[in-house]
Amino acid sequence: MFFPNKNQKPKQITTLYLPIKTEASNWKERKKSTAKKRPFSTLFKVHFYENNNGFPGDILSYEKVIFRVTEKSESVFELDITENDIFIPNNGIFVSIQILGYTDKQGKLLPNKKYQEVKTRRGIVKVSTTFRPLLPFTNEISEKRTFIKRIFLDNNKWIRYEKQNIQRSKLLAEGLNNYGMGLKMKVYQRN
C-alpha cells in the first residue's frame, strides 16, 4: 500500500495498523461478536519500498520485520516498528505484507505448499492457497493505493489493484479497492 508524504518534514514510521478479519468456526454464528473463532496461526513479513513513478521500487530496508497473527489477535493488529528506523522518503513509501505461511503453536513456520493441485479435465491445475486471516479491503480510500504481486499473476510484477488489472474480483465489484492499512509516525521539525 502506498503512503504519500504530504509535506517535506522528516517522518519515522513507529507503528503499522493492520486490519485482519477472523472467521467464526461455526458459519451460522459468523456475525456474532462472541462466536468462537476458527483457529489459525499465520506468519507475515513486512517490506518497505521506495516510490518509483507510482509503483513499488527498490527495497528500503533488508531488516527482517516478521510477525505472527492468530485468531486471538485484535481486529486491528498493531505492529511496533520504532526500532527499525523506517523514514518516509520525500516522494512517499510503499509498505507491503508478505504471507509466509502457517505456523505451529510456537510460531515456527510449517512446511506447506503455497498452492493446491486440483485435477481437472485439462489436467492438474495449481490453485493459490487461501491463508487465514483474511485482509479486509475498504471503499473509504478514494485513491488507488493498493498494489499486489503474485507468483501466478503478471509474471510476478507489481500491479495496481483495480478492475482493469484484475478479472473476477468480488472485492472490486463491491467497490472495495484498497487494503485499509494505517500507520503512526513521528514527525520531526527541520531547523
N, CA and C atoms as a LAMMPS dump frame, in Angstrom:
ITEM: TIMESTEP
0
ITEM: NUMBER OF ATOMS
573
ITEM: BOX BOUNDS ff ff ff
-5.0000000000000000e+02 5.0000000000000000e+02
-5.0000000000000000e+02 5.0000000000000000e+02
-5.0000000000000000e+02 5.0000000000000000e+02
ITEM: ATOMS id mol type element x y z
1 1 1 N 0.845 -1.17 0
2 1 2 C 0 0 0
3 1 3 C 0.89 1.232 0
4 2 1 N 0.471 2.251 -0.767
5 2 2 C 1.25 3.484 -0.892
6 2 3 C 0.821 4.505 0.142
7 3 1 N 1.799 5.141 0.767
8 3 2 C 1.568 6.246 1.699
9 3 3 C 2.325 7.461 1.17
10 4 1 N 1.576 8.486 0.737
11 4 2 C 2.256 9.687 0.231
12 4 3 C 2.898 10.467 1.382
13 5 1 N 3.85 11.302 1.038
14 5 2 C 4.465 12.215 2.001
15 5 3 C 3.899 13.587 1.694
16 6 1 N 2.961 14.033 2.514
17 6 2 C 2.203 15.26 2.219
18 6 3 C 3.025 16.534 2.396
19 7 1 N 4.096 16.475 3.178
20 7 2 C 4.987 17.621 3.302
21 7 3 C 6.41 17.094 3.433
22 8 1 N 7.37 17.953 3.392
23 8 2 C 8.765 17.519 3.352
24 8 3 C 9.412 17.346 4.732
25 9 1 N 8.604 17.35 5.791
26 9 2 C 9.17 17.141 7.119
27 9 3 C 9.612 15.678 7.258
28 10 1 N 10.74 15.44 7.93
29 10 2 C 11.179 14.05 8.144
30 10 3 C 10.168 13.295 9.017
31 11 1 N 9.838 12.074 8.599
32 11 2 C 8.851 11.261 9.31
33 11 3 C 9.384 9.842 9.484
34 12 1 N 9.293 9.342 10.712
35 12 2 C 9.674 7.972 11.023
36 12 3 C 8.418 7.172 11.351
37 13 1 N 8.248 6.023 10.696
38 13 2 C 7.099 5.169 10.997
39 13 3 C 7.378 4.451 12.316
40 14 1 N 6.415 4.545 13.249
41 14 2 C 6.588 3.883 14.545
42 14 3 C 5.683 2.659 14.697
43 15 1 N 4.477 2.717 14.113
44 15 2 C 3.517 1.62 14.266
45 15 3 C 2.773 1.404 12.959
46 16 1 N 2.591 0.151 12.587
47 16 2 C 1.717 -0.203 11.47
48 16 3 C 0.418 -0.729 12.052
49 17 1 N -0.699 -0.303 11.487
50 17 2 C -2.016 -0.795 11.88
51 17 3 C -2.528 -1.674 10.745
52 18 1 N -2.677 -2.952 11.043
53 18 2 C -3.02 -3.934 10.019
54 18 3 C -4.358 -4.579 10.339
55 19 1 N -5.428 -4.189 9.63
56 19 2 C -6.723 -4.813 9.871
57 19 3 C -6.695 -6.286 9.474
58 20 1 N -7.289 -7.12 10.299
59 20 2 C -7.416 -8.536 9.975
60 20 3 C -8.855 -8.96 10.211
61 21 1 N -9.249 -9.989 9.52
62 21 2 C -10.611 -10.488 9.672
63 21 3 C -10.533 -11.969 9.993
64 22 1 N -10.988 -12.307 11.195
65 22 2 C -11.036 -13.711 11.579
66 22 3 C -12.428 -14.244 11.275
67 23 1 N -12.534 -15.551 11.176
68 23 2 C -13.81 -16.171 10.832
69 23 3 C -14.301 -17.036 11.975
70 24 1 N -15.61 -17.079 12.126
71 24 2 C -16.215 -17.939 13.142
72 24 3 C -16.036 -19.396 12.729
73 25 1 N -15.802 -20.257 13.707
74 25 2 C -15.658 -21.686 13.393
75 25 3 C -16.988 -22.285 12.976
76 26 1 N -18.099 -21.681 13.424
77 26 2 C -19.43 -22.123 13.033
78 26 3 C -20.02 -21.065 12.109
79 27 1 N -20.283 -21.42 10.849
80 27 2 C -20.749 -20.462 9.843
81 27 3 C -22.022 -19.742 10.27
82 28 1 N -22.914 -20.419 10.97
83 28 2 C -24.191 -19.812 11.369
84 28 3 C -23.997 -18.701 12.403
85 29 1 N -22.888 -18.718 13.123
86 29 2 C -22.631 -17.72 14.166
87 29 3 C -21.651 -16.637 13.72
88 30 1 N -21.35 -16.576 12.443
89 30 2 C -20.277 -15.713 11.946
90 30 3 C -20.473 -14.231 12.242
91 31 1 N -21.722 -13.774 12.417
92 31 2 C -21.969 -12.342 12.638
93 31 3 C -22.02 -11.975 14.115
94 32 1 N -21.878 -12.967 14.996
95 32 2 C -21.892 -12.693 16.432
96 32 3 C -20.476 -12.377 16.905
97 33 1 N -20.338 -11.317 17.681
98 33 2 C -19.005 -10.942 18.167
99 33 3 C -18.468 -11.953 19.18
100 34 1 N -19.36 -12.724 19.802
101 34 2 C -18.924 -13.697 20.808
102 34 3 C -18.669 -15.082 20.207
103 35 1 N -18.815 -15.208 18.893
104 35 2 C -18.637 -16.519 18.249
105 35 3 C -17.205 -17.008 18.415
106 36 1 N -17.057 -18.308 18.591
107 36 2 C -15.728 -18.92 18.673
108 36 3 C -15.062 -18.807 17.3
109 37 1 N -13.809 -18.349 17.289
110 37 2 C -13.098 -18.108 16.037
111 37 3 C -12.427 -19.375 15.53
112 38 1 N -12.35 -19.471 14.194
113 38 2 C -11.643 -20.588 13.564
114 38 3 C -10.153 -20.441 13.892
115 39 1 N -9.538 -21.457 14.47
116 39 2 C -8.123 -21.316 14.865
117 39 3 C -7.184 -21.257 13.659
118 40 1 N -6.155 -20.41 13.767
119 40 2 C -5.105 -20.332 12.757
120 40 3 C -3.894 -19.653 13.389
121 41 1 N -2.775 -19.793 12.759
122 41 2 C -1.559 -19.104 13.16
123 41 3 C -0.758 -18.877 11.888
124 42 1 N -0.64 -17.61 11.479
125 42 2 C -0.019 -17.277 10.202
126 42 3 C 1.132 -16.304 10.416
127 43 1 N 2.227 -16.564 9.714
128 43 2 C 3.421 -15.725 9.792
129 43 3 C 3.443 -14.762 8.605
130 44 1 N 3.76 -13.49 8.891
131 44 2 C 3.818 -12.448 7.873
132 44 3 C 5.188 -11.769 7.915
133 45 1 N 5.516 -11.127 6.816
134 45 2 C 6.74 -10.33 6.729
135 45 3 C 6.378 -8.988 6.107
136 46 1 N 6.964 -7.922 6.625
137 46 2 C 6.714 -6.584 6.113
138 46 3 C 7.948 -6.119 5.34
139 47 1 N 7.685 -5.473 4.196
140 47 2 C 8.747 -4.883 3.381
141 47 3 C 8.412 -3.409 3.149
142 48 1 N 9.439 -2.596 2.955
143 48 2 C 9.279 -1.167 2.687
144 48 3 C 9.993 -0.855 1.379
145 49 1 N 9.272 -0.164 0.475
146 49 2 C 9.806 0.119 -0.855
147 49 3 C 9.764 1.621 -1.14
148 50 1 N 10.721 2.068 -1.948
149 50 2 C 10.688 3.454 -2.406
150 50 3 C 9.625 3.59 -3.489
151 51 1 N 9.206 4.816 -3.742
152 51 2 C 8.233 5.126 -4.781
153 51 3 C 8.986 5.313 -6.092
154 52 1 N 8.704 4.456 -7.059
155 52 2 C 9.338 4.537 -8.367
156 52 3 C 8.258 4.856 -9.41
157 53 1 N 8.004 6.15 -9.608
158 53 2 C 6.986 6.598 -10.566
159 53 3 C 5.622 5.983 -10.299
160 54 1 N 5.221 5.943 -9.043
161 54 2 C 3.889 5.455 -8.689
162 54 3 C 3.792 3.959 -8.471
163 55 1 N 4.9 3.24 -8.545
164 55 2 C 4.933 1.796 -8.299
165 55 3 C 6.018 1.487 -7.278
166 56 1 N 5.887 0.371 -6.559
167 56 2 C 6.952 -0.01 -5.632
168 56 3 C 8.278 -0.173 -6.372
169 57 1 N 9.309 0.468 -5.839
170 57 2 C 10.643 0.4 -6.441
171 57 3 C 11.568 -0.468 -5.61
172 58 1 N 12.77 0.051 -5.36
173 58 2 C 13.77 -0.701 -4.594
174 58 3 C 13.36 -0.817 -3.131
175 59 1 N 13.777 -1.901 -2.518
176 59 2 C 13.518 -2.127 -1.087
177 59 3 C 14.332 -1.11 -0.293
178 60 1 N 13.725 -0.538 0.741
179 60 2 C 14.394 0.474 1.563
180 60 3 C 15.184 -0.126 2.714
181 61 1 N 14.78 -1.315 3.167
182 61 2 C 15.461 -1.936 4.309
183 61 3 C 15.395 -3.452 4.162
184 62 1 N 16.523 -4.092 4.381
185 62 2 C 16.552 -5.55 4.336
186 62 3 C 16.431 -6.157 5.731
187 63 1 N 16.189 -5.293 6.711
188 63 2 C 15.98 -5.766 8.075
189 63 3 C 14.696 -6.594 8.119
190 64 1 N 14.722 -7.725 8.813
191 64 2 C 13.547 -8.591 8.875
192 64 3 C 12.514 -8.043 9.842
193 65 1 N 11.311 -7.816 9.33
194 65 2 C 10.179 -7.405 10.158
195 65 3 C 9.142 -8.52 9.986
196 66 1 N 9.129 -9.435 10.944
197 66 2 C 8.265 -10.616 10.861
198 66 3 C 7.331 -10.618 12.062
199 67 1 N 6.07 -10.997 11.83
200 67 2 C 5.112 -11.062 12.926
201 67 3 C 4.129 -12.193 12.667
202 68 1 N 3.485 -12.617 13.737
203 68 2 C 2.53 -13.725 13.665
204 68 3 C 1.165 -13.255 14.142
205 69 1 N 0.13 -13.7 13.44
206 69 2 C -1.252 -13.368 13.781
207 69 3 C -1.994 -14.671 14.037
208 70 1 N -2.816 -14.672 15.086
209 70 2 C -3.656 -15.83 15.387
210 70 3 C -5.104 -15.37 15.527
211 71 1 N -5.994 -16.322 15.732
212 71 2 C -7.412 -15.973 15.905
213 71 3 C -7.636 -15.14 17.162
214 72 1 N -6.649 -15.11 18.067
215 72 2 C -6.776 -14.336 19.303
216 72 3 C -6.324 -12.882 19.13
217 73 1 N -5.752 -12.55 17.973
218 73 2 C -5.276 -11.189 17.714
219 73 3 C -6.455 -10.23 17.607
220 74 1 N -6.193 -8.967 17.901
221 74 2 C -7.212 -7.927 17.77
222 74 3 C -7.582 -7.753 16.299
223 75 1 N -8.735 -7.139 16.026
224 75 2 C -9.179 -6.948 14.641
225 75 3 C -8.301 -5.947 13.887
226 76 1 N -7.564 -5.105 14.621
227 76 2 C -6.526 -4.271 14.021
228 76 3 C -5.235 -4.609 14.763
229 77 1 N -4.361 -5.309 14.055
230 77 2 C -3.086 -5.737 14.635
231 77 3 C -2.133 -4.55 14.626
232 78 1 N -1.56 -4.221 15.792
233 78 2 C -0.616 -3.105 15.902
234 78 3 C 0.805 -3.666 15.948
235 79 1 N 1.609 -3.265 14.965
236 79 2 C 2.984 -3.745 14.862
237 79 3 C 3.937 -2.582 15.116
238 80 1 N 4.647 -2.639 16.237
239 80 2 C 5.603 -1.593 16.606
240 80 3 C 6.891 -1.795 15.815
241 81 1 N 7.241 -0.812 15.002
242 81 2 C 8.476 -0.899 14.208
243 81 3 C 9.414 0.272 14.512
244 82 1 N 9.258 0.871 15.678
245 82 2 C 10.084 2.015 16.065
246 82 3 C 11.569 1.7 15.938
247 83 1 N 11.957 0.52 16.39
248 83 2 C 13.374 0.128 16.391
249 83 3 C 13.941 -0.085 14.989
250 84 1 N 13.095 -0.175 13.974
251 84 2 C 13.561 -0.435 12.617
252 84 3 C 14.009 0.823 11.874
253 85 1 N 13.757 2.001 12.454
254 85 2 C 14.203 3.275 11.86
255 85 3 C 13.794 3.416 10.392
256 86 1 N 12.5 3.275 10.112
257 86 2 C 11.989 3.432 8.748
258 86 3 C 11.489 4.865 8.583
259 87 1 N 12.156 5.624 7.716
260 87 2 C 11.781 7.008 7.443
261 87 3 C 11.113 7.083 6.075
262 88 1 N 10.097 7.935 5.973
263 88 2 C 9.339 8.066 4.723
264 88 3 C 10.09 9.003 3.781
265 89 1 N 10.459 8.513 2.575
266 89 2 C 11.121 9.383 1.597
267 89 3 C 10.203 10.531 1.163
268 90 1 N 10.79 11.567 0.578
269 90 2 C 10.021 12.742 0.163
270 90 3 C 8.872 12.41 -0.784
271 91 1 N 9.05 11.403 -1.647
272 91 2 C 8.001 11.081 -2.618
273 91 3 C 7.112 9.923 -2.165
274 92 1 N 7.117 9.601 -0.863
275 92 2 C 6.235 8.576 -0.317
276 92 3 C 6.903 7.218 -0.164
277 93 1 N 6.144 6.285 0.395
278 93 2 C 6.674 4.956 0.697
279 93 3 C 5.601 3.906 0.422
280 94 1 N 6.036 2.736 0.005
281 94 2 C 5.15 1.582 -0.132
282 94 3 C 5.453 0.623 1.013
283 95 1 N 4.395 0.145 1.662
284 95 2 C 4.528 -0.846 2.729
285 95 3 C 3.8 -2.094 2.252
286 96 1 N 4.489 -3.229 2.261
287 96 2 C 3.845 -4.457 1.795
288 96 3 C 3.847 -5.513 2.888
289 97 1 N 2.851 -6.373 2.792
290 97 2 C 2.745 -7.523 3.696
291 97 3 C 2.88 -8.773 2.847
292 98 1 N 3.812 -9.63 3.221
293 98 2 C 4.003 -10.904 2.533
294 98 3 C 3.543 -12.017 3.461
295 99 1 N 2.686 -12.88 2.961
296 99 2 C 2.229 -14.02 3.748
297 99 3 C 3.264 -15.125 3.592
298 100 1 N 3.894 -15.507 4.706
299 100 2 C 4.909 -16.557 4.658
300 100 3 C 4.293 -17.938 4.789
301 101 1 N 3.206 -18.057 5.56
302 101 2 C 2.527 -19.345 5.693
303 101 3 C 2.065 -19.6 7.107
304 102 1 N 1.524 -20.783 7.283
305 102 2 C 1.017 -21.193 8.597
306 102 3 C 2.17 -21.585 9.514
307 103 1 N 1.918 -21.448 10.833
308 103 2 C 2.932 -21.82 11.82
309 103 3 C 2.354 -22.819 12.815
310 104 1 N 3.264 -23.423 13.58
311 104 2 C 2.817 -24.267 14.686
312 104 3 C 2.526 -23.372 15.888
313 105 1 N 2.207 -23.97 17.037
314 105 2 C 1.826 -23.183 18.221
315 105 3 C 2.966 -22.329 18.764
316 106 1 N 4.197 -22.678 18.441
317 106 2 C 5.342 -21.897 18.905
318 106 3 C 5.733 -20.798 17.914
319 107 1 N 5.039 -20.719 16.778
320 107 2 C 5.331 -19.692 15.788
321 107 3 C 6.334 -20.107 14.733
322 108 1 N 6.691 -21.388 14.706
323 108 2 C 7.644 -21.884 13.709
324 108 3 C 6.888 -22.2 12.418
325 109 1 N 7.431 -21.728 11.309
326 109 2 C 6.801 -21.911 10.011
327 109 3 C 6.675 -23.39 9.669
328 110 1 N 5.478 -23.786 9.238
329 110 2 C 5.218 -25.164 8.845
330 110 3 C 5.498 -25.342 7.355
331 111 1 N 6.033 -26.487 6.97
332 111 2 C 6.253 -26.714 5.537
333 111 3 C 4.916 -26.984 4.848
334 112 1 N 4.571 -26.158 3.902
335 112 2 C 3.348 -26.386 3.13
336 112 3 C 3.46 -25.692 1.79
337 113 1 N 2.656 -26.145 0.847
338 113 2 C 2.653 -25.558 -0.487
339 113 3 C 1.867 -24.257 -0.46
340 114 1 N 2.252 -23.333 -1.317
341 114 2 C 1.524 -22.085 -1.45
342 114 3 C 0.384 -22.25 -2.465
343 115 1 N 0.183 -23.475 -2.885
344 115 2 C -0.889 -23.777 -3.825
345 115 3 C -1.372 -25.203 -3.594
346 116 1 N -2.562 -25.479 -4.089
347 116 2 C -3.092 -26.834 -4.065
348 116 3 C -3.157 -27.324 -5.5
349 117 1 N -2.95 -28.603 -5.693
350 117 2 C -3.061 -29.185 -7.022
351 117 3 C -4.457 -29.786 -7.157
352 118 1 N -5.203 -29.314 -8.155
353 118 2 C -6.572 -29.751 -8.364
354 118 3 C -6.652 -30.435 -9.724
355 119 1 N -7.223 -31.662 -9.759
356 119 2 C -7.388 -32.373 -11.021
357 119 3 C -8.6 -31.821 -11.763
358 120 1 N -8.397 -31.486 -13.026
359 120 2 C -9.492 -31.042 -13.887
360 120 3 C -9.461 -31.879 -15.166
361 121 1 N -10.426 -31.633 -16.047
362 121 2 C -10.442 -32.36 -17.322
363 121 3 C -9.22 -32.038 -18.161
364 122 1 N -8.671 -30.856 -17.961
365 122 2 C -7.495 -30.441 -18.739
366 122 3 C -6.178 -30.828 -18.074
367 123 1 N -6.231 -31.495 -16.942
368 123 2 C -5.016 -31.881 -16.226
369 123 3 C -4.987 -31.281 -14.84
370 124 1 N -3.82 -31.246 -14.258
371 124 2 C -3.666 -30.712 -12.907
372 124 3 C -3.443 -29.201 -12.987
373 125 1 N -4.229 -28.464 -12.198
374 125 2 C -4.13 -27.007 -12.135
375 125 3 C -3.69 -26.619 -10.732
376 126 1 N -2.76 -25.649 -10.65
377 126 2 C -2.304 -25.146 -9.355
378 126 3 C -3.18 -23.98 -8.946
379 127 1 N -3.807 -24.086 -7.776
380 127 2 C -4.693 -23.056 -7.258
381 127 3 C -4.065 -22.486 -5.993
382 128 1 N -3.959 -21.166 -5.937
383 128 2 C -3.35 -20.492 -4.79
384 128 3 C -4.087 -20.853 -3.499
385 129 1 N -3.34 -21.109 -2.437
386 129 2 C -3.911 -21.435 -1.136
387 129 3 C -4.418 -20.163 -0.465
388 130 1 N -5.586 -20.235 0.145
389 130 2 C -6.118 -19.107 0.897
390 130 3 C -5.617 -19.203 2.333
391 131 1 N -4.904 -18.181 2.764
392 131 2 C -4.375 -18.16 4.121
393 131 3 C -5.304 -17.377 5.03
394 132 1 N -5.323 -17.729 6.284
395 132 2 C -6.068 -17.003 7.295
396 132 3 C -5.061 -16.239 8.132
397 133 1 N -5.339 -15.041 8.544
398 133 2 C -6.602 -14.333 8.474
399 133 3 C -6.791 -13.691 7.102
400 134 1 N -8.007 -13.272 6.84
401 134 2 C -8.278 -12.506 5.637
402 134 3 C -7.876 -11.055 5.896
403 135 1 N -7.458 -10.38 4.872
404 135 2 C -7.086 -8.973 4.985
405 135 3 C -8.228 -8.151 4.388
406 136 1 N -9.019 -7.488 5.223
407 136 2 C -10.209 -6.791 4.725
408 136 3 C -9.873 -5.556 3.893
409 137 1 N -10.649 -5.354 2.847
410 137 2 C -10.49 -4.196 1.977
411 137 3 C -11.595 -3.195 2.275
412 138 1 N -11.388 -1.947 1.837
413 138 2 C -12.314 -0.856 2.159
414 138 3 C -12.617 -0.018 0.927
415 139 1 N -13.713 0.717 0.991
416 139 2 C -14.036 1.689 -0.064
417 139 3 C -13.881 3.115 0.468
418 140 1 N -13.265 3.278 1.622
419 140 2 C -13.143 4.586 2.265
420 140 3 C -11.903 5.36 1.83
421 141 1 N -11.079 4.784 0.974
422 141 2 C -9.902 5.477 0.444
423 141 3 C -10.164 5.677 -1.043
424 142 1 N -10.286 6.917 -1.474
425 142 2 C -10.675 7.167 -2.868
426 142 3 C -9.543 6.876 -3.859
427 143 1 N -8.302 7.208 -3.5
428 143 2 C -7.179 6.953 -4.399
429 143 3 C -6.892 5.457 -4.465
430 144 1 N -6.338 5.032 -5.577
431 144 2 C -5.961 3.616 -5.726
432 144 3 C -4.531 3.465 -5.221
433 145 1 N -4.398 3.059 -3.96
434 145 2 C -3.085 2.986 -3.306
435 145 3 C -2.586 1.562 -3.092
436 146 1 N -3.419 0.571 -3.415
437 146 2 C -3.06 -0.815 -3.134
438 146 3 C -2.532 -1.495 -4.389
439 147 1 N -1.432 -2.211 -4.226
440 147 2 C -0.803 -2.955 -5.315
441 147 3 C -0.659 -4.403 -4.853
442 148 1 N -0.63 -5.319 -5.802
443 148 2 C -0.428 -6.721 -5.459
444 148 3 C 0.654 -7.311 -6.345
445 149 1 N 1.224 -8.387 -5.84
446 149 2 C 2.265 -9.101 -6.578
447 149 3 C 2.067 -10.569 -6.254
448 150 1 N 1.768 -11.365 -7.278
449 150 2 C 1.54 -12.789 -7.071
450 150 3 C 2.376 -13.593 -8.039
451 151 1 N 2.827 -14.742 -7.577
452 151 2 C 3.68 -15.599 -8.393
453 151 3 C 2.994 -15.986 -9.698
454 152 1 N 1.693 -16.29 -9.648
455 152 2 C 0.992 -16.787 -10.826
456 152 3 C 0.289 -15.687 -11.612
457 153 1 N 0.568 -14.43 -11.334
458 153 2 C -0.145 -13.326 -11.959
459 153 3 C 0.835 -12.305 -12.522
460 154 1 N 0.715 -11.973 -13.794
461 154 2 C 1.524 -10.934 -14.447
462 154 3 C 3.025 -11.071 -14.216
463 155 1 N 3.523 -12.273 -14.358
464 155 2 C 4.967 -12.538 -14.25
465 155 3 C 5.584 -12.021 -12.958
466 156 1 N 4.824 -12.086 -11.853
467 156 2 C 5.319 -11.697 -10.534
468 156 3 C 5.716 -10.213 -10.47
469 157 1 N 5.018 -9.36 -11.237
470 157 2 C 5.279 -7.914 -11.205
471 157 3 C 4.207 -7.23 -10.368
472 158 1 N 4.553 -6.06 -9.824
473 158 2 C 3.583 -5.259 -9.077
474 158 3 C 2.542 -4.722 -10.031
475 159 1 N 1.256 -4.867 -9.663
476 159 2 C 0.17 -4.271 -10.443
477 159 3 C -0.764 -3.541 -9.477
478 160 1 N -1.374 -2.469 -9.982
479 160 2 C -2.33 -1.725 -9.165
480 160 3 C -3.593 -2.564 -9.003
481 161 1 N -4.153 -2.559 -7.801
482 161 2 C -5.355 -3.326 -7.502
483 161 3 C -6.557 -2.556 -8.02
484 162 1 N -6.94 -2.839 -9.274
485 162 2 C -8.078 -2.178 -9.902
486 162 3 C -8.665 -3.091 -10.966
487 163 1 N -9.903 -2.797 -11.359
488 163 2 C -10.659 -3.672 -12.258
489 163 3 C -9.945 -3.96 -13.566
490 164 1 N -9.275 -2.98 -14.137
491 164 2 C -8.628 -3.206 -15.43
492 164 3 C -7.475 -4.201 -15.335
493 165 1 N -6.928 -4.42 -14.146
494 165 2 C -5.811 -5.35 -13.967
495 165 3 C -6.223 -6.701 -13.398
496 166 1 N -7.36 -6.762 -12.734
497 166 2 C -7.756 -7.986 -12.036
498 166 3 C -9.152 -8.398 -12.475
499 167 1 N -9.236 -9.561 -13.027
500 167 2 C -10.511 -10.075 -13.514
501 167 3 C -11.225 -10.841 -12.405
502 168 1 N -12.51 -10.783 -12.396
503 168 2 C -13.363 -11.566 -11.497
504 168 3 C -13.039 -11.362 -10.016
505 169 1 N -12.95 -10.141 -9.582
506 169 2 C -12.716 -9.846 -8.167
507 169 3 C -14.023 -9.408 -7.521
508 170 1 N -14.497 -10.175 -6.545
509 170 2 C -15.712 -9.797 -5.817
510 170 3 C -15.489 -8.509 -5.03
511 171 1 N -14.294 -8.338 -4.492
512 171 2 C -13.995 -7.122 -3.727
513 171 3 C -14.103 -5.88 -4.604
514 172 1 N -13.473 -5.924 -5.774
515 172 2 C -13.53 -4.769 -6.667
516 172 3 C -14.945 -4.533 -7.187
517 173 1 N -15.685 -5.606 -7.437
518 173 2 C -17.078 -5.466 -7.901
519 173 3 C -17.93 -4.742 -6.856
520 174 1 N -17.587 -4.911 -5.57
521 174 2 C -18.32 -4.249 -4.489
522 174 3 C -17.749 -2.873 -4.149
523 175 1 N -16.751 -2.419 -4.923
524 175 2 C -16.167 -1.098 -4.687
525 175 3 C -15.104 -1.077 -3.606
526 176 1 N -14.645 -2.239 -3.171
527 176 2 C -13.612 -2.321 -2.131
528 176 3 C -12.253 -2.356 -2.829
529 177 1 N -11.612 -1.191 -2.914
530 177 2 C -10.44 -1.051 -3.773
531 177 3 C -9.102 -0.909 -3.058
532 178 1 N -9.097 -0.865 -1.738
533 178 2 C -7.841 -0.692 -1.007
534 178 3 C -7.845 -1.508 0.272
535 179 1 N -6.667 -2.013 0.617
536 179 2 C -6.472 -2.596 1.938
537 179 3 C -6.364 -1.429 2.897
538 180 1 N -7.015 -1.505 4.048
539 180 2 C -7.106 -0.374 4.958
540 180 3 C -5.957 -0.237 5.938
541 181 1 N -4.753 -0.527 5.543
542 181 2 C -3.588 -0.414 6.411
543 181 3 C -3.388 1.043 6.831
544 182 1 N -2.911 1.241 8.043
545 182 2 C -2.614 2.577 8.516
546 182 3 C -1.252 2.619 9.181
547 183 1 N -0.798 3.811 9.491
548 183 2 C 0.477 3.921 10.186
549 183 3 C 0.485 5.111 11.127
550 184 1 N 1.348 5.001 12.104
551 184 2 C 1.59 6.082 13.065
552 184 3 C 3.043 6.476 12.876
553 185 1 N 3.322 7.77 12.983
554 185 2 C 4.693 8.194 12.752
555 185 3 C 5.092 9.357 13.65
556 186 1 N 6.379 9.514 13.808
557 186 2 C 6.948 10.683 14.464
558 186 3 C 7.27 11.679 13.365
559 187 1 N 6.853 12.943 13.536
560 187 2 C 7.155 13.975 12.568
561 187 3 C 8.17 14.914 13.212
562 188 1 N 9.29 15.121 12.523
563 188 2 C 10.376 15.948 13.059
564 188 3 C 10.347 17.326 12.404
565 189 1 N 10.724 18.348 13.161
566 189 2 C 10.815 19.714 12.64
567 189 3 C 12.208 19.917 12.061
568 190 1 N 12.265 20.602 10.936
569 190 2 C 13.577 20.958 10.357
570 190 3 C 14.031 22.28 10.982
571 191 1 N 15.317 22.396 11.243
572 191 2 C 15.864 23.652 11.786
573 191 3 C 16.406 24.522 10.694
